[in-house]
Amino acid sequence: MFKAYGYIPKVIEVDHREGNNYVVHAYEIIQDDEKTWHTATIGWYYVDMYTGEIESIF
């Protein structure tokens, strides 16, 4: 899916499962300075565990 947009987030992880869907969080980890970091969410998605169909939660 992200390849179609020409951009792939650095981190794509399954957060949890809801019924037949995985809830997937896509994000980047941004360094603010030498000691602080934060996450920049690209999106949250449902991914059907049987069909692979992706639906944006936002």
MOPAC internal coordinates of N, CA, C and O (Angstrom, degrees):
PM7 1SCF
backbone

  N    0.0000 0     0.00 0     0.00 0    0    0    0
  C    1.4488 1     0.00 0     0.00 0    1    0    0
  C    1.5230 1   111.09 1     0.00 0    2    1    0
  O    1.2310 1   120.24 1   133.58 1    3    2    1
  N    1.3233 1   117.15 1   -46.42 1    3    2    1
  C    1.4618 1   119.81 1  -177.60 1    5    3    2
  C    1.5259 1   112.39 1   -69.50 1    6    5    3
  O    1.2310 1   120.08 1   150.18 1    7    6    5
  N    1.3106 1   117.46 1   -29.82 1    7    6    5
  C    1.4638 1   120.35 1   177.89 1    9    7    6
  C    1.5211 1   110.92 1   -59.06 1   10    9    7
  O    1.2310 1   120.18 1   145.24 1   11   10    9
  N    1.3335 1   117.26 1   -34.76 1   11   10    9
  C    1.4639 1   121.48 1   178.83 1   13   11   10
  C    1.5199 1   111.35 1   -63.00 1   14   13   11
  O    1.2310 1   120.47 1   150.24 1   15   14   13
  N    1.3342 1   116.72 1   -29.76 1   15   14   13
  C    1.4729 1   121.58 1   178.57 1   17   15   14
  C    1.5235 1   112.30 1   -86.16 1   18   17   15
  O    1.2310 1   120.28 1   170.05 1   19   18   17
  N    1.3280 1   117.06 1    -9.95 1   19   18   17
  C    1.4567 1   121.10 1  -179.77 1   21   19   18
  C    1.5175 1   113.41 1    78.52 1   22   21   19
  O    1.2310 1   120.44 1  -160.94 1   23   22   21
  N    1.3383 1   116.76 1    19.06 1   23   22   21
  C    1.4627 1   121.07 1  -178.48 1   25   23   22
  C    1.5252 1   108.94 1  -150.18 1   26   25   23
  O    1.2310 1   120.20 1   -49.89 1   27   26   25
  N    1.3188 1   117.22 1   130.11 1   27   26   25
  C    1.4639 1   121.46 1   177.04 1   29   27   26
  C    1.5292 1   108.04 1  -120.27 1   30   29   27
  O    1.2310 1   120.36 1   -60.02 1   31   30   29
  N    1.3424 1   116.92 1   119.98 1   31   30   29
  C    1.4734 1   119.65 1   178.35 1   33   31   30
  C    1.5274 1   111.24 1   -60.48 1   34   33   31
  O    1.2310 1   120.50 1   -27.26 1   35   34   33
  N    1.3136 1   116.64 1   152.74 1   35   34   33
  C    1.4699 1   121.67 1  -179.05 1   37   35   34
  C    1.5237 1   111.93 1   -67.38 1   38   37   35
  O    1.2310 1   119.84 1   145.50 1   39   38   37
  N    1.3422 1   117.91 1   -34.50 1   39   38   37
  C    1.4656 1   121.12 1  -177.43 1   41   39   38
  C    1.5292 1   109.19 1  -124.19 1   42   41   39
  O    1.2310 1   121.20 1   -55.55 1   43   42   41
  N    1.3219 1   115.31 1   124.45 1   43   42   41
  C    1.4638 1   122.38 1   173.43 1   45   43   42
  C    1.5168 1   105.14 1  -130.89 1   46   45   43
  O    1.2310 1   120.78 1   -66.92 1   47   46   45
  N    1.3403 1   116.11 1   113.08 1   47   46   45
  C    1.4630 1   118.02 1  -175.82 1   49   47   46
  C    1.5238 1   111.72 1  -136.30 1   50   49   47
  O    1.2310 1   121.63 1   -30.51 1   51   50   49
  N    1.3252 1   114.48 1   149.49 1   51   50   49
  C    1.4583 1   120.74 1   175.19 1   53   51   50
  C    1.5231 1   106.98 1   -78.89 1   54   53   51
  O    1.2310 1   120.98 1   -57.76 1   55   54   53
  N    1.3249 1   115.74 1   122.24 1   55   54   53
  C    1.4605 1   121.38 1   179.32 1   57   55   54
  C    1.5241 1   110.78 1   -84.59 1   58   57   55
  O    1.2310 1   120.69 1   133.33 1   59   58   57
  N    1.3321 1   116.29 1   -46.67 1   59   58   57
  C    1.4598 1   121.17 1   178.16 1   61   59   58
  C    1.5237 1   109.32 1  -167.85 1   62   61   59
  O    1.2310 1   121.06 1     0.96 1   63   62   61
  N    1.3048 1   115.58 1  -179.04 1   63   62   61
  C    1.4624 1   121.36 1   179.97 1   65   63   62
  C    1.5225 1   109.29 1  -115.92 1   66   65   63
  O    1.2310 1   120.55 1   -42.17 1   67   66   65
  N    1.3307 1   116.56 1   137.83 1   67   66   65
  C    1.4689 1   123.38 1   174.57 1   69   67   66
  C    1.5160 1   107.35 1  -128.02 1   70   69   67
  O    1.2310 1   120.49 1   -73.54 1   71   70   69
  N    1.3331 1   116.66 1   106.46 1   71   70   69
  C    1.4635 1   119.91 1  -177.66 1   73   71   70
  C    1.5118 1   110.94 1    59.90 1   74   73   71
  O    1.2310 1   120.58 1    56.15 1   75   74   73
  N    1.3358 1   116.50 1  -123.85 1   75   74   73
  C    1.4647 1   121.56 1   179.42 1   77   75   74
  C    1.5215 1   112.83 1   -92.40 1   78   77   75
  O    1.2310 1   120.19 1  -167.99 1   79   78   77
  N    1.3320 1   117.24 1    12.01 1   79   78   77
  C    1.4643 1   121.56 1  -177.88 1   81   79   78
  C    1.5179 1   112.00 1  -115.77 1   82   81   79
  O    1.2310 1   121.52 1   -38.17 1   83   82   81
  N    1.3190 1   114.69 1   141.83 1   83   82   81
  C    1.4524 1   120.58 1   165.27 1   85   83   82
  C    1.5225 1   106.73 1   -88.79 1   86   85   83
  O    1.2310 1   119.93 1   -39.63 1   87   86   85
  N    1.3146 1   117.74 1   140.37 1   87   86   85
  C    1.4560 1   121.85 1   173.14 1   89   87   86
  C    1.5292 1   106.05 1   -98.79 1   90   89   87
  O    1.2310 1   121.12 1   -63.74 1   91   90   89
  N    1.3236 1   115.47 1   116.26 1   91   90   89
  C    1.4607 1   122.02 1  -172.08 1   93   91   90
  C    1.5256 1   109.98 1  -112.28 1   94   93   91
  O    1.2310 1   121.20 1   -46.37 1   95   94   93
  N    1.3193 1   115.32 1   133.63 1   95   94   93
  C    1.4676 1   123.35 1   178.71 1   97   95   94
  C    1.5299 1   107.80 1  -109.56 1   98   97   95
  O    1.2310 1   120.44 1   -55.84 1   99   98   97
  N    1.3181 1   116.76 1   124.16 1   99   98   97
  C    1.4603 1   122.62 1   176.81 1  101   99   98
  C    1.5205 1   107.93 1  -112.39 1  102  101   99
  O    1.2310 1   120.35 1   -53.43 1  103  102  101
  N    1.3454 1   116.94 1   126.57 1  103  102  101
  C    1.4555 1   119.29 1  -175.36 1  105  103  102
  C    1.5272 1   112.45 1  -158.84 1  106  105  103
  O    1.2310 1   121.32 1    -9.87 1  107  106  105
  N    1.3018 1   115.09 1   170.13 1  107  106  105
  C    1.4645 1   124.61 1   174.92 1  109  107  106
  C    1.5274 1   107.97 1  -117.56 1  110  109  107
  O    1.2310 1   120.40 1   -27.82 1  111  110  109
  N    1.3092 1   116.85 1   152.18 1  111  110  109
  C    1.4592 1   121.70 1   171.90 1  113  111  110
  C    1.5204 1   106.56 1  -105.83 1  114  113  111
  O    1.2310 1   121.03 1   -60.36 1  115  114  113
  N    1.3269 1   115.64 1   119.64 1  115  114  113
  C    1.4656 1   122.13 1  -174.63 1  117  115  114
  C    1.5264 1   109.89 1  -107.30 1  118  117  115
  O    1.2310 1   120.78 1   -49.40 1  119  118  117
  N    1.3169 1   116.12 1   130.60 1  119  118  117
  C    1.4633 1   120.32 1   176.88 1  121  119  118
  C    1.5208 1   108.60 1   -90.35 1  122  121  119
  O    1.2310 1   121.02 1   -59.27 1  123  122  121
  N    1.3481 1   115.65 1   120.73 1  123  122  121
  C    1.4572 1   121.23 1   179.25 1  125  123  122
  C    1.5214 1   111.53 1   -80.98 1  126  125  123
  O    1.2310 1   120.98 1   135.29 1  127  126  125
  N    1.3064 1   115.73 1   -44.71 1  127  126  125
  C    1.4616 1   122.50 1   176.72 1  129  127  126
  C    1.5256 1   106.84 1  -156.00 1  130  129  127
  O    1.2310 1   119.96 1    16.49 1  131  130  129
  N    1.3191 1   117.69 1  -163.51 1  131  130  129
  C    1.4610 1   120.05 1  -175.58 1  133  131  130
  C    1.5284 1   113.97 1   -63.58 1  134  133  131
  O    1.2310 1   120.10 1   155.27 1  135  134  133
  N    1.3299 1   117.41 1   -24.73 1  135  134  133
  C    1.4628 1   119.95 1  -173.48 1  137  135  134
  C    1.5228 1   115.38 1  -117.68 1  138  137  135
  O    1.2310 1   119.68 1   169.38 1  139  138  137
  N    1.3121 1   118.21 1   -10.62 1  139  138  137
  C    1.4659 1   118.49 1  -176.13 1  141  139  138
  C    1.5265 1   112.00 1  -124.43 1  142  141  139
  O    1.2310 1   122.01 1   -33.96 1  143  142  141
  N    1.3280 1   113.75 1   146.04 1  143  142  141
  C    1.4448 1   123.23 1  -179.00 1  145  143  142
  C    1.5183 1   108.31 1  -137.33 1  146  145  143
  O    1.2310 1   120.26 1   -21.91 1  147  146  145
  N    1.3230 1   117.11 1   158.09 1  147  146  145
  C    1.4602 1   120.63 1   172.12 1  149  147  146
  C    1.5298 1   108.68 1  -147.86 1  150  149  147
  O    1.2310 1   121.04 1   -15.86 1  151  150  149
  N    1.3148 1   115.62 1   164.14 1  151  150  149
  C    1.4605 1   119.34 1   177.06 1  153  151  150
  C    1.5246 1   109.61 1   -99.71 1  154  153  151
  O    1.2310 1   121.17 1   -34.64 1  155  154  153
  N    1.2961 1   115.38 1   145.36 1  155  154  153
  C    1.4604 1   122.41 1   175.91 1  157  155  154
  C    1.5292 1   106.93 1  -119.69 1  158  157  155
  O    1.2310 1   120.86 1   -74.50 1  159  158  157
  N    1.3159 1   115.96 1   105.50 1  159  158  157
  C    1.4563 1   120.96 1  -176.56 1  161  159  158
  C    1.5225 1   111.25 1   -72.12 1  162  161  159
  O    1.2310 1   121.21 1   -50.50 1  163  162  161
  N    1.3112 1   115.29 1   129.50 1  163  162  161
  C    1.4549 1   122.22 1   175.20 1  165  163  162
  C    1.5299 1   108.82 1   -88.40 1  166  165  163
  O    1.2310 1   120.78 1   140.02 1  167  166  165
  N    1.3410 1   116.12 1   -39.98 1  167  166  165
  C    1.4528 1   120.00 1   178.24 1  169  167  166
  C    1.5130 1   112.71 1   177.44 1  170  169  167
  O    1.2310 1   121.55 1   -15.27 1  171  170  169
  N    1.3309 1   114.64 1   164.73 1  171  170  169
  C    1.4640 1   124.17 1   172.74 1  173  171  170
  C    1.5220 1   106.57 1  -117.55 1  174  173  171
  O    1.2310 1   120.51 1   -41.24 1  175  174  173
  N    1.3197 1   116.62 1   138.76 1  175  174  173
  C    1.4594 1   120.75 1  -173.99 1  177  175  174
  C    1.5236 1   111.48 1  -139.66 1  178  177  175
  O    1.2310 1   121.40 1   -32.69 1  179  178  177
  N    1.3476 1   114.93 1   147.31 1  179  178  177
  C    1.4492 1   121.30 1   165.53 1  181  179  178
  C    1.5210 1   106.01 1   -92.70 1  182  181  179
  O    1.2310 1   120.46 1   -45.96 1  183  182  181
  N    1.3168 1   116.72 1   134.04 1  183  182  181
  C    1.4577 1   121.35 1   173.70 1  185  183  182
  C    1.5252 1   107.09 1  -124.56 1  186  185  183
  O    1.2310 1   121.05 1   -64.18 1  187  186  185
  N    1.3239 1   115.60 1   115.82 1  187  186  185
  C    1.4572 1   120.47 1  -179.86 1  189  187  186
  C    1.5270 1   108.40 1   -64.03 1  190  189  187
  O    1.2310 1   120.82 1   -55.24 1  191  190  189
  N    1.3196 1   116.04 1   124.76 1  191  190  189
  C    1.4606 1   120.57 1  -174.61 1  193  191  190
  C    1.5317 1   113.06 1   -71.93 1  194  193  191
  O    1.2310 1   119.60 1   167.06 1  195  194  193
  N    1.3258 1   118.37 1   -12.94 1  195  194  193
  C    1.4545 1   120.93 1   179.74 1  197  195  194
  C    1.5262 1   112.62 1  -104.73 1  198  197  195
  O    1.2310 1   120.08 1   143.66 1  199  198  197
  N    1.3197 1   117.44 1   -36.34 1  199  198  197
  C    1.4652 1   119.93 1  -176.69 1  201  199  198
  C    1.5249 1   113.22 1  -102.88 1  202  201  199
  O    1.2310 1   120.52 1   158.96 1  203  202  201
  N    1.3431 1   116.62 1   -21.04 1  203  202  201
  C    1.4603 1   119.97 1  -176.42 1  205  203  202
  C    1.5242 1   112.35 1    81.62 1  206  205  203
  O    1.2310 1   120.13 1  -178.78 1  207  206  205
  N    1.3407 1   117.36 1     1.22 1  207  206  205
  C    1.4687 1   120.84 1   179.53 1  209  207  206
  C    1.5245 1   109.95 1   -61.38 1  210  209  207
  O    1.2310 1   120.70 1   -44.17 1  211  210  209
  N    1.3278 1   116.27 1   135.83 1  211  210  209
  C    1.4627 1   122.54 1  -176.99 1  213  211  210
  C    1.5179 1   109.13 1  -111.41 1  214  213  211
  O    1.2310 1   121.01 1   -45.43 1  215  214  213
  N    1.3396 1   115.67 1   134.57 1  215  214  213
  C    1.4539 1   121.90 1   177.54 1  217  215  214
  C    1.5244 1   109.00 1  -134.10 1  218  217  215
  O    1.2310 1   120.38 1   -52.90 1  219  218  217
  N    1.3088 1   116.87 1   127.10 1  219  218  217
  C    1.4528 1   121.04 1   177.38 1  221  219  218
  C    1.5256 1   110.39 1   -68.54 1  222  221  219
  O    1.2310 1   120.38 1   -44.42 1  223  222  221
  N    1.3187 1   116.88 1   135.58 1  223  222  221
  C    1.4621 1   120.40 1   178.14 1  225  223  222
  C    1.5086 1   110.77 1   -81.68 1  226  225  223
  O    1.2310 1   119.60 1   153.82 1  227  226  225
  N    1.3193 1   118.38 1   -26.18 1  227  226  225
  C    1.4547 1   121.14 1   179.93 1  229  227  226
  C    1.5006 1   111.38 1   -73.16 1  230  229  227
  O    1.2310 1   120.10 1   180.00 1  231  230  229

